[in-house]
Amino acid sequence: MWTNGLERHCFRKVVRSGRVTFEEVPDLPTFGQSPDDSDRPKFDQLKPASSDALLFAFRRCHNYIAGNQGLQKPQAFWELLKLIFCKIHDERDSTEVEFFAGASERTNINGQLKVKKRLDKLFEVVKAEYPAIFQGNDVIALNPPVLAYIVTQLQMYSLLESDVDVKGHAYEEIVGSNLRGDRGEFFTPRNVCNMAVAMLDPEEHQLVLDPACGTGGFLIAAMNHVIEKIRASELEKWKGNHNRAEPKVAPRIAKYAGASIVGIDFNPELVKATKMNMVMNNDGAGGLYQANSLASPAIWPDALRDRELLGKVDLIFTNPPFGSKIPVDDPAILEKYDLGYIWTYDSSEDRWEKTQGVQKSQPPEILFIERCVRFLKQGTGRVAMVLPDGILGSPGLGYVRAWILENTRVLASIDLHPDTFQPNVSVQTSLLVLERKTDAEIALERAARTQANYPVFMAVANHIGHDKRGNRTYVRDKKGNEIVEEIEEQLKEYENGRIVYRTQKTLQKVIDDNTLDIAKAFREWLSEHA
């Protein structure tokens, strides 16, 4: 095997009539595999992708399509996603592996056509299963040699069994480089999503929403947080017996993901990409909708309007689009929001008053604050929202803070590191956690002309696990050496076709990231101040 860290080539030595040649093969065979077995892998031979292996594989495929098919990178991206879907469908529903290209098939045109025929058949089933993502006339528009190469790069992995963070990191990097628009979209790092989810600790019965879901980072983090709880509860119920617990887990997950995960985004391509991301990460794709979250619910798609989300949501996790470059200037939208009006400051009363005049335009993140609060259940609904620091400190936006304090209880304010969204964008942000007050509480405080005092949890996320170039950062000792710790992890393996769970100890470097420490401290603080 030859690799430079990005590309990878595997060869086998062939001796015919005393003459030695080297043939390229998809992968090194595993111990005990015959050459025929390595050509067509079995499901129990597929391995979960580890670390950056999947990211590099996706990059290789994406670049190969762009370089050898003559497609622009966004078109190459969509072709790659079609194949990822075929791979997932094959793992989930086929009785034996159909997503493969043997060494001999890759090197001759007849073999390449056989690969294409297999993939076309898989894609027909995928289109029927996901009509919201694929059109009936969609086809895999890759030449047979390109298609055969892509299949060989992915066929040895089990995407369904790969770690969620590994898949999320790989997928979002490819999505980000192709679909990031100029509408203030930048995707929330996985560790910030995990911190917000750990802080609000969603339960199986709670409805979770992201009204600006992007590629679905928050929703996938929330969904997998609950899935781990489902798994743990079933394992406890069946006294640690995986074979009895696993069949009960799948229907619970399907029911939860279908009913309790809702995402909305204005960008139709992002919604499509998010649906793919959700399917790759335990599904939940049915609750994703293309709509303008800020518009009147009357013009939303029927399926979204029928869910009647306003005032019904338990938890919201969101990172709304920011910026004065993408203002909301439609009077029909602005007049529906308190924060769409002009406010004046009465210095004698030390309070902000709403006037009758509507703003000419308003940055979307300000309106998103109000829309998110209106989505929440009164008294119990909570939102964790990434916001630019200007909203929390700019003198001219005092009316926004006044509205927040009047309508919600501020649970937490987490100052995020300036490099949090690097290397994509440099913006100073905070994570704000709010709980909606009831109408009765608001009326009582208005009558008393004062607001109740209460403690607020505050923290600084000054270690976020990467630098401004996006490279991982690790904890070091006083001499500058990276600290290594021993961890115990559970592995799922196959033995004679049966699933076996084993634990093993491995060494790994400690990522310099305090986001989950902050979440843990918040949960402890919340239990004391509930």
N, C-alpha and C positions, 0 to 999 in steps of 0.2 A: 504494500500500500504506500502510495506517495501522496503527501499533502503539504500545502504551504499555509494551512490554517483556514483557508477559504475554499480552495478547490481540493478535490480528493479523487484519486484514481486507484483502482485495484486491478491487479493482473494475476492470471494463473499461467504457470509454465506448462506447455504442451509439447510432448515429444512424439513426432510422427516420422516413421522410417528413419530414425536416427537424427532427424532435423528438429532443432529446438526453436519454438516460437512462443510468444507471450500474447495471450488473449485478454482483453479487458473484460472484467466481470463486475456485476453490480456491487458486491460486497465480499469481504472475507467470510468464508464459511465458518460457522461456529463449530466447536469441538464435536467430533463424531458425525458431522454432516457429510453426506455423499455429494458429489458434484451435481447430481440431479436435484437433490433437496435444496441446494443453495441457489439453483436456478428458479425454483418455485417454492418460496418459503411457506411454512405452515404457520397458522395463527399462534401456536404456542412457541414459535421461534422469533416472533416479533418482539422487539425490545422498546421499552419506553425511552424517549429521547431525554438526554441529560444535558445540563448546563447550557452551553451555547450551540450544541450540535444541531438542534432544529433550526435555530436562527441562521446558521451558516448554510444549512441545506436549503432553506427557503430563499436565501440570498442567491445561492448558486443557481437555483431553478429560475428565479426571477431574471437574473442577469443573462442566463442562457437563452431564455425565450426572447428577451429584448435583442440579444446579439445575433441569434440564428433564425429568428422568425420574421425579423424586420418590423416588429410592432413597437409602438411607443410604450414607455414604461407603464402608464396606467392601464393600457390594454393588456400588456403582459401580466400585470397583476390580476386582472379578472380571469384570464386564462388559467393562471396558477390556482386561483380560488376554486374554479370548477373542478380541478384535479384533486384539491384537498377534500372537497365534498365527496368525490367519488371514492377516495381513500377511506373516509369516515364511514360512508355507507357500506363499503366492502367489509370493514372490520365489524360493523354492527349487525349486518344482515346476511352476509354470504356464508355458505357452509364450508367452502374452501377458498383460499386466496385467489382472487381474480385480478387484483391490482398488482401486477408484477410484469417484468420484462426479463426474460432469460438472457444469458450472455450471448447465445447464438442468435436470439431474436433481434438484439440491438444492432448486430453487425450486418444484417442483410435485409433487403427490402421486403421479402415475404414475411419475415419475422416481425418487422416493424408494422406491417399491415395487420398482422394477427393481434399485436398489442393494441393498435388503434380500434380494431373491431371489439375487443374486450372492453376497452374504456368507453366506447360509444354506447355499448349495451348498458354499462353501469350508469352512464350519464342520463340515459333515457329514464331510468328508474328514479334517479335523483330529481329530475325535472318534475316528474309526476308527484313526488313526495313534497317538494318545496315550490309550489307554483307562485308564492309571493316573492321568491328570490329570482327564479329563472323563468324566462318566457318559453312558450311552447316551441318556438322556432330556433332557440339557442342551440348551438353546436360547439363542440370542442374544436376550435379553429387553429389547431397546431398541426404542422407537417408530421408525418409518421416518425422520422428520425429524431425530431425535437421531443415529441411525445414520449418515445421510448427512453430517451435520456432522463427526462423528468421523473418518469416512473421508477427508474433504477435508483434515483437519489432519495426517494421517499419510501420505497417498498419495504425496507427493513425495520421501519419504525412502527410502533403502535401509538397512533395519535390519541386514541381514547384513553390509554393508560398513562400517557405522559403527564408529568406534573403540570398543574394548572398555571403556575408562574412561568414555567419554561415555554408553554404554548402561548401564553398571553404576551410575554416579552417578544417572542419571535413574530407573532402575528401583528402586534401593534407597530413594531418597527417597519414592517413591510407596508402596512396600511398607511402609517404616518407619512412615509416618504412618497406616497402616491396620491393620497386623498386629502391631505391637509390643505385646506383652502385659505382664502384671504378674509374669512368671516370671523376672525378672532378665535379660531379653533386651535387649541393645543391640548394634547391628551395628558390626562392626569397620570403621574407615575404610579406604578403598581403599589409601592409601599405607602403612598399617601391614601390610595383607595383602601388598602387593608387597615390603615390606622383609623380612618373615619368609620369603617364598618365595625372594627373592634370596639370603638367608643360607644356606638349606639346598639351593638350586640343584637341584631335582628333575630326574631324567633320564627318558627315555621308558620304560625297563624297570621303573621303581620304582612301587610301589603307594602311593598317597596317600590319606589318610583325614582327615575332620573329623567327630568323633563328636557335635558340637553345631553343625551346619553353618548354622543360621539361614537367611539368604538366599543362602548359597553363595559369599560373598566370597572366602574363602581358597581354595576349590576352583577357582573361576574364574581366580583369579590364578595358581594352580599350573598349571592346564590350559593357559592361554595362554602361560605361561613355556616349557612344553615344546613347545607348538605353534610358537613362534618358533624354537626349536632345530630342529624338524623342517623348517620352511621353509628355514632357513639351510643345513641339510645337503643338502637336495634342490637348492637353487640352486647350491651349491658343486659338487655332483655333475654338474649340467647346465651348468656354466660360465656361470652367470648368466642362462640362457635361461628367462624366466618361463613362456613358452608350453609348454615341455617339462616344467618342474618342477611347475607347478600341478596337473596331473592325477595326479601321484604323491603329492602332499601330502595330498589329501582322504582316500584310503583309510587312510593312516597315522594321520591325525588320528582318524578314526572308530574304528579299532582301539584306539588308545591311550585315547581318552575312554571307550569302552565297558568296557575291561578294568581300567584303572588308577586311576580316580577313584571314590571311595566317600564318601558323606555320609550321616549319620544325624541325625535330629532328632525330638524328642518331640512337637512341635507339628505336627499333620497339615496345617494350612493353610500353615505355613511350608514344609513339604516340597513341597507343591503349587506354591507360589510359586517355590521354588528350582528345581524342575524346569523351570518356564517360563523362569527366568533362564538356566539352563544351555543350553536349546534356543536362546535368543537369542544365546548366546555360544559357538557351535561344538558344542553338544550335550554328551553325557556324562550326560544325565538318567537313563539306565538304572541308574546306580549309586547312586541316592538312595533312602533307606528311612525309613519312619516307625517309630520304635522308641525305647525307653528305653535309651540306651547303658549306663546304670549297672546295669540289670537283668541277670539271668542270661541268657546266650545261648540257653538252652533255651526261653525264651518269646519270642524274637525271631521275626519273620516267616520262613517257610521259606527264601525267596530270600536273605535276609541271613545266616541261620544256615549255609546251604550254602557261603558264602564262607569260613567258618572263619578269621576275621580275627585271633583272639588269637594273638600271637607271630609274625604273618606280615607285618605292615605295615612298609614302609620309612620313610615320612615321615608325620608328623601335624602339621597346622596347625589350631589351634582357639582359640576364645574361649568357654569354657564359661559357662553362666549362673551369676551370683554371688548370694550373699546369704543372710542368716539368715531372710529372709521366706519363702524357698522351701526349707525344710530337707528332707532325706531322712530319714524316720523309720520306714521299713519295716524291721523287724529282719531279714527275709529277704534284703534287699539289704545292710544294714550288716555282717552277720556274714560276708559274702563278701570283705570288704576288711580289710587290716591297719589302715588308717586309719579303719575303722568301729568299732574297739575303743578302750577307755580306755587311755591310756599314763601311766606315772608316771616322774618324773625322779629318778635316783639321783645325788645330788650328790657322793658319795664317789668314784664311778666316772666321773662327768661323762658319763652316758649315759641315754638314754630307754629304758624297757622296756615292752613291750606286756603288758597284763594279760588276764585271761579275761573281763572285763566288756565288754559291748557298749554303745556310746554310745546315749543316748536319741534323738539326732538329730545330723545333721552337714550343714553347708552343702555343696551339690553340687560346688562347685569343688574341694574337698579330695578327694572320692572320684574326681573326674575325673582328678586327677593320677595316682592309682594305676591307674585303668582305662587311661589313655593309655599308661603305661609297659608295662602287660601286653599291649597291642595290638602293641607294637614287636617287631621281630626282635632277638634277643639279640646284643649286641656291635656292631651297626651301625645299628639303628633309632634315629631321632631325632625329637624333638617340639619344636615352637615353640608355646608356650602363653601366652596373655594371662592374668595372674593379679593379684588385688588385692594391694597392697603389704603388707597385714597378714600374709599367709602368709609373706612373706620377712623380716618383722621383729618380729611380735608374740611376746612371751615365752611366752604360753600355747600357741602353735602350734609350739614348738620340736620336738615329736615329728614334725610334718609335714616340717620341714627335715631332721631326722635320717633319716627314711625316704627322702627324695629323695637325700641324700648316700650312703646305703648302697646304693641300687638303681640309681643313675644317675651318670654323669659330667656335671657342670654345664659346658656349653660357653660359655654367654653369659647375661648378665643386662642387659637394656636398660631403663633407667628412662624411662617414657613421660611426656610433658608432661601436666600436670593438665587441659589443655583438649582432650586427644586425642579424647574421646568427646562433647565439646560440639558442638552445643547440646542434645543429647539427655539426657545424664546427666553429673554431675560425680563422677568416681571416680578415685582415684590407683592406677595400675596399672604393671606391668612386663611385658616379654616375656621369658620364661625359655626357654632352649634347652637340652635335655637329651639325652644319649645313653644308651641302656640298657646296663647291664653284663651280662656273662654270669653264669650261676649259679656257674660255677667261680671267677670273679673275686670275687663276693660271698662265697663260702665261704672263699676264701683270706684275704680281709680280716677276716672274722669270726674265723678261727683265729688270726690275728696280732693281733687286738683293736686294730687301727689301720687307718686308710684312707690310701691313697696321696695325696701332695700333687701338685697339677697346677695350671697357670695357667688363669684364667677370663677371658674377654673381657667387658669392661664398657663401657657407653656411656650417654650421656644424650641422648635424642631431644628436645632443647629447641626445635626448630623443626619444627612439624608442618603448616605450610602453611595453617592457618586459625586464626581467633580463637575466643573463647568463644561468639560468636553464629553461628559456622559460616561467616563470610565469609572468602574467600581472602586470604592475606597474601603480600606480595611483598618481595623483597630491595630495600633502598634504599641509596643512596649517603650520604655524610656530610652532604649538604644535605637529605636526606629525599626525594629524587626516586627514583621506581621505576626500577630498572635494566632495560634492554631488551637482549636478545641476538639475534643472527641465527642461525637454525637452518635446516638443510636437511632437507626431508621428501620422501618419495616418494608420489606421487599415482597412483591407478589411475583411468584415464579410458577412455571409449569413443570410437572414431573410426570412423565408417562400420560400426558394429556389432562392431568388433574391440577387444579390450582393449589399451590402450597405457599403459605406465608412464613417468611423467615425474618429474623432481626439480625442486623449486622452493625458493627461499630466502624465508623469512618472518621477520618480527620478532615476538618475543613477550616478555612480562614474565617475570622469573625468580621462580618460586614459592619462598617462604622455607620450605624443607623439606629437612631433612638426613637423612631416613630411608634413602634409597638410598645416601648417603655412608657411613652406619653399616654397611649390608649389604656394601658394597665393602670397607670396612676389616676387617670380620669375615672375609670370604673370604681376604683377604691374611694375616690373623693365623692362620687355620685351616691354610693351606698351610705356614706355618712351624712350627706346633705339632701337626701331624697325627701 
